[in-house]
Amino acid sequence: MGGLDVFIVILVLLAILTVFLGVKTVPQGFEWTVERFGRYTRRLDPGLNLIVPFVDRIGRKINVMEQVIDIPQQEVITKDNASVTVDGVAFFQVVDAVKASYEVAQLDLAIIKLTMTNIRSVMGSMDLDQMLSHRDEINVRLLRVVDAAVSAWGIKVNRIEIKDIYPPADLVNAMGRQMKAEREKRAEILTAEGQRQSDILRAEGAKQSQILEAEGRREAAFRDAEARERSAQAEAKATEMVSEAVARGDVAALNYFIAEKYLKAFAELARSPNQKVLMLPIEVTGVLGSLAGIAEIAKATFEDRATAARPAGRAPTGPSVPPPQPAR
């Protein structure tokens, strides 16, 4: 092989190397920086790009997709002097590849250290109970502080989450006993409240029952008084009629009145539950005489009605009945 052939081969190899160094293909989701003699000149977007061979070179290859980074566990002392172990996770994205390349060294480590520091600051200003029950508030405060700090690096922190909070074992046991005592207290309160409501309802029921019973007794007493009043009125009316009959000389009406009272008294004695033997210290003829008086009153009443119904001038045709003899 002559010298010309060697030169041609070297020239071809140099052309291939020039093309290889001057043509760059950037994958999707990445941005590359171009440096000329160690100084940043421009940024390469995804796709086919050309640079000046032997003068320009690729500086940083920055991933602009959203990334996740774990925050290691660390000890945090709360406001009430409780020591807890906390870890978390952060989601961030590069929005300015140039700043992310030249404004900070070791980007992942810087984000981790900044987040850990702010976790101690935010959670250290809270009580243990508040820390355990307000994780959303902790996440929001951390995101606001860390995102403001890394914005100068061309970074956007989208989310920070506290994964786990590990209190000491003795503190966990004390919290368990506290929770149990609190639940027992609530159960006793609910039981007492239920008992109180039950007592109130029973008292209201008894009150209503007594009211209704008293109203019933009042109504019954009113009815009894009304019945006694009417009975007294009837008795007074009957006595008045008997008095008028006696004044007219009608002794039979008086006999009827006395016989009626007499028989009612015997009826009451006969209905007495303690009365086994009934002794009658009276004469039968006296009772018969009273009954005869009752019959005479009935007969006189019927004759008066017949006389009123008979035409004028017509004499009665029935037999005459002798007057009753007085009782002996």
C-alpha positions in Angstrom: 0.0 0.0 0.0 1.4 3.3 -1.0 1.4 6.6 0.9 -1.6 7.9 -1.1 -3.7 4.9 0.0 -2.8 5.5 3.6 -3.7 9.1 3.4 -7.1 8.3 1.9 -7.8 5.8 4.7 -6.8 8.3 7.3 -9.0 10.9 5.6 -12.0 8.6 5.6 -11.6 7.7 9.2 -11.3 11.4 10.1 -14.5 12.2 8.3 -16.3 9.3 10.1 -15.0 10.6 13.4 -16.1 14.2 12.5 -19.6 13.0 11.7 -19.8 11.0 14.9 -18.6 13.9 17.0 -20.8 16.5 15.3 -24.2 14.6 15.2 -26.0 14.0 18.5 -29.3 12.3 19.1 -31.0 13.3 22.4 -33.7 10.8 23.7 -37.1 12.0 24.7 -37.3 13.1 28.3 -33.8 14.4 28.4 -32.0 17.7 27.7 -28.3 18.0 27.1 -26.1 21.0 27.6 -23.3 21.9 25.1 -20.0 23.3 26.4 -17.3 25.0 24.2 -13.9 24.9 25.8 -15.6 24.2 29.2 -18.1 27.0 28.9 -21.9 26.5 28.5 -23.1 27.6 25.1 -26.5 26.1 24.4 -29.0 23.3 25.2 -29.9 20.4 23.0 -33.6 19.3 22.9 -34.8 15.8 22.2 -34.1 14.6 18.6 -31.2 15.0 16.2 -28.8 17.9 16.9 -25.5 19.1 15.4 -22.5 20.5 17.2 -19.1 21.6 16.2 -16.7 18.7 16.3 -13.5 18.9 18.3 -14.7 22.3 19.7 -18.1 21.6 21.4 -18.8 18.7 23.7 -21.8 17.5 25.7 -21.7 18.9 29.3 -24.7 17.5 31.3 -27.4 15.0 30.4 -30.4 16.1 32.4 -33.5 14.0 33.0 -36.5 16.3 32.8 -39.1 13.7 33.6 -40.7 13.6 37.1 -38.5 11.7 39.5 -39.0 10.2 43.0 -36.4 10.2 45.7 -36.6 8.5 49.1 -36.0 10.6 52.2 -34.0 8.5 54.8 -35.2 7.9 58.3 -34.2 10.4 60.9 -34.9 11.2 64.6 -37.2 14.1 65.3 -37.9 15.6 68.7 -41.4 17.0 68.9 -42.5 20.1 70.8 -43.5 18.0 73.8 -40.1 16.3 73.9 -41.1 13.0 72.3 -38.5 11.4 70.1 -40.0 9.8 66.9 -38.4 8.3 63.7 -39.7 9.8 60.5 -39.1 9.0 56.8 -40.7 10.2 53.6 -40.6 10.5 49.8 -40.4 13.5 47.4 -41.4 13.9 43.8 -39.6 16.6 41.7 -39.0 17.6 38.1 -36.3 19.6 36.4 -37.9 22.6 34.6 -34.6 24.3 33.8 -31.8 22.0 32.7 -29.2 24.7 32.6 -29.8 25.8 36.2 -30.0 22.2 37.4 -26.7 21.5 35.7 -24.7 24.5 36.8 -26.4 26.0 39.9 -26.1 23.0 42.2 -23.8 20.0 42.5 -25.2 16.6 43.4 -28.8 17.5 42.8 -30.3 14.5 44.5 -28.2 14.8 47.6 -29.1 18.5 47.9 -32.8 17.8 47.7 -32.5 15.0 50.3 -30.6 17.1 52.8 -32.9 20.1 52.3 -36.0 18.0 52.8 -34.6 16.3 55.9 -33.7 19.7 57.5 -37.2 21.1 56.9 -38.8 17.9 58.2 -37.0 18.5 61.5 -38.0 22.1 61.5 -41.7 21.6 60.7 -42.4 18.5 62.7 -40.3 19.7 65.7 -42.7 22.6 66.1 -45.7 20.3 66.6 -46.9 18.1 69.5 -46.9 14.4 69.1 -50.7 14.1 68.9 -50.8 16.9 66.3 -48.0 15.3 64.3 -49.8 12.0 64.2 -53.2 13.4 63.2 -52.2 16.3 60.9 -50.0 14.6 58.2 -51.7 16.6 55.4 -50.7 19.8 57.1 -47.1 18.6 57.5 -47.0 17.6 53.8 -48.3 21.0 52.7 -45.9 23.0 54.9 -42.9 20.9 53.7 -43.9 21.2 50.1 -44.2 25.0 50.4 -40.8 25.5 52.1 -38.8 23.0 50.0 -40.3 24.1 46.7 -39.4 27.7 47.4 -35.8 26.7 48.3 -35.1 24.6 45.2 -36.7 27.0 42.7 -33.3 28.7 42.2 -31.9 25.3 41.0 -34.5 25.0 38.2 -36.3 22.3 40.2 -40.1 22.0 40.8 -41.1 19.9 43.8 -44.5 18.5 43.1 -45.2 16.5 46.3 -43.6 15.6 49.6 -45.2 12.8 51.6 -44.4 11.6 55.1 -44.4 7.8 54.8 -44.1 6.6 58.4 -43.8 8.0 61.9 -42.4 5.6 64.5 -43.0 6.7 68.1 -41.0 4.9 70.9 -42.4 1.6 72.1 -43.2 2.8 75.6 -45.0 5.8 74.1 -47.0 3.6 71.9 -48.1 1.5 74.9 -49.0 4.7 76.8 -51.0 5.9 73.8 -52.8 2.5 73.7 -53.8 2.8 77.3 -54.9 6.4 76.9 -57.1 5.4 73.9 -58.6 2.5 75.9 -59.3 4.7 78.8 -60.9 7.3 76.5 -63.1 4.7 74.9 -64.1 3.3 78.2 -65.0 6.8 79.4 -67.1 7.4 76.3 -68.8 4.1 76.8 -69.6 4.9 80.4 -70.9 8.4 79.4 -73.1 6.8 76.8 -74.4 4.2 79.2 -75.2 6.9 81.8 -76.9 9.0 79.2 -79.0 6.1 78.1 -79.9 5.3 81.7 -80.8 9.0 82.3 -83.0 9.0 79.2 -84.6 5.7 80.3 -85.3 7.1 83.8 -86.8 10.3 82.3 -89.1 8.3 80.0 -90.2 6.0 82.9 -90.9 9.1 85.1 -92.8 10.7 82.3 -94.8 7.6 81.8 -95.6 7.3 85.5 -96.5 11.0 85.6 -98.9 10.6 82.6 -100.3 7.4 84.2 -101.0 9.2 87.5 -102.5 12.2 85.6 -104.8 9.9 83.7 -105.7 7.9 86.8 -106.5 11.1 88.7 -108.6 12.4 85.8 -110.4 9.0 85.8 -111.1 9.2 89.5 -112.3 12.8 89.1 -114.6 11.8 86.3 -115.9 8.8 88.3 -116.4 11.0 91.3 -118.3 13.6 89.2 -120.4 10.8 87.7 -121.1 9.4 91.2 -122.0 12.8 92.6 -124.3 13.4 89.6 -126.0 10.0 90.1 -126.4 10.6 93.9 -127.8 14.1 93.1 -130.3 12.6 90.6 -131.2 9.8 93.1 -131.7 12.4 95.8 -133.9 14.5 93.5 -136.0 11.4 92.6 -136.2 10.5 96.3 -137.3 14.0 97.2 -139.8 14.0 94.3 -141.2 10.6 95.5 -141.4 11.9 99.1 -143.2 15.0 98.0 -145.7 13.0 96.0 -146.3 10.7 99.0 -146.7 13.7 101.2 -149.3 15.2 98.9 -151.1 11.8 98.7 -151.2 11.6 102.5 -152.4 15.2 102.7 -155.3 14.2 100.5 -156.1 11.3 102.8 -154.7 8.5 100.5 -153.1 6.1 103.0 -152.4 3.5 100.3 -149.7 5.6 98.8 -147.9 5.8 102.1 -148.2 2.0 102.5 -146.7 1.6 99.0 -143.8 3.9 99.8 -143.1 2.1 103.1 -143.4 -1.3 101.5 -141.0 -0.4 98.8 -138.3 0.8 101.3 -139.0 -2.3 103.4 -138.4 -4.7 100.5 -135.3 -2.9 99.3 -133.8 -3.1 102.8 -134.4 -6.9 102.8 -132.9 -7.2 99.4 -129.7 -5.5 100.5 -129.5 -7.8 103.5 -129.9 -10.8 101.3 -127.1 -9.7 98.9 -124.6 -9.2 101.7 -121.6 -11.6 101.2 -121.2 -12.2 104.9 -124.9 -13.0 105.5 -125.4 -16.7 105.8 -128.7 -16.8 107.8 -131.3 -14.1 107.4 -133.6 -13.5 110.4 -136.8 -11.7 109.7 -138.3 -10.2 112.9 -141.5 -9.2 111.1 -145.1 -10.5 110.6 -146.1 -11.8 107.3 -149.5 -10.1 107.5 -147.8 -6.7 107.8 -146.0 -7.3 104.5 -149.1 -8.7 102.9 -151.0 -5.6 104.1 -148.4 -3.4 102.4 -148.6 -5.4 99.2 -152.4 -5.0 99.4 -151.9 -1.3 99.6 -149.7 -1.5 96.5 -152.4 -3.4 94.6 -155.1 -0.9 95.7 -152.9 1.9 94.3 -152.5 0.1 91.0 -156.3 -0.6 90.8 -157.2 2.9 91.6 -154.9 4.1 88.9 -156.4 1.8 86.3 -160.0 2.8 87.3 -159.1 6.5 86.9 -157.8 5.8 83.4 -160.9 3.8 82.5 -163.2 6.5 83.8 -161.4 9.1 81.8 -161.8 6.9 78.7 -165.5 5.9 79.3 -168.2 8.0 77.6 -170.2 10.3 79.8 -173.4 8.8 81.4 -172.2 5.2 81.3 -171.8 3.4 84.6 -169.0 1.0 85.3 -169.9 -2.7 84.9 -167.1 -4.4 86.9 -167.4 -5.7 90.4 -166.6 -3.5 93.3 -163.5 -4.3 95.4 -163.8 -3.7 99.2 -161.1 -1.4 100.7 -158.1 -3.1 102.1 -157.9 -3.8 105.8 -155.1 -2.3 107.8 -152.2 -4.5 108.7 -152.2 -6.1 112.2 
